[in-house]
Amino acid sequence: MSTFYAILFIVATLVLVVGVARRVYLYYKVPAPLKIPTTPAPVTRAGVVLRMFREVVFFESLFKATKWTWLFGWMFHIGLALVLVRHLRYFMDDDNVFWPLVELIQPFGVYAGFAMVLGLLGLLGRRILVDRVRYISAPSDYAMLLLLIGIGAIGLAIKFIFRTDIVAVKSFFDGLWVFDWQDLPMDAPLLIHLGLVAILFLIFPVSKLLHAPGIFFSPSRNQVDNPREVRHVADWARKLEE
Ligand code: HEM
């Protein structure tokens, strides 16, 4: 079983890294033929960076659009970010320069786990209860929410009810990349948590979760509002002109 999980995680991590890198490359290459920043938009590059920062950290445009979706969406994403930083203890040694940060985040990371799952339940409730959102929801929208709820809820259950040997989990992941495969604790909740995480890694590069890297390539968000000062020519059109 440990060997199965070792191979599963090596394959899933490769699919995640190569798949997302390939997608990012495609996003980078897609031409943006039109000047379409959502106005009012910044008129300088520094302004665009600042707006992107507010968008990514505070979900500014979502806040202006709908408060409930913002509240649940933000709770989930900030919770997830803290949970992921807390998880670095499984992959990092205590002589790493970032270790003090990982140590500092530990207690907050647990509360963040609850915030993450509550936010996801709110987003699921929205899809089921709000008519116009239910109408446009595809099975994959529900599937992604249920997958993330499953990972988070089982993670919390491992933390508070079915404790596992986290030192053994760390040795397993330490050994994974150098092919010194160690045994995983054979606890069902841990194996389910990790199995769902592997599924998440495998489908990430072909899922809606690609909005995470995708937002940085969105022309309506990353363009400077200067069409009168600078003539906008997409790369492919520039090549035709030359
Ligand atoms: C290979 C990757 C992962 C490993 C090895 C892992 C392992 C674990 C372990 C051992 C626990 C129990 C912690 C304890 O008893 O103190 C846990 C908890 C948790 N996991 Fe994961 N996990 C992984 C990925 C993820 C991902 C991608 C998510 C979110 C999408 C996630 C969400 C959670 C949550 C919310 C908790 C409960 C709060 C906490 O203890 O941090 N895990 N995980």
Residues whose N, C-alpha, C, O or C-beta is under 5 A from the ligand:
A	BS01	HEM	V83 R86 Y90 G109 V110 G113 I151 G152 G155 L156 I158 K159 I166 V169 V197
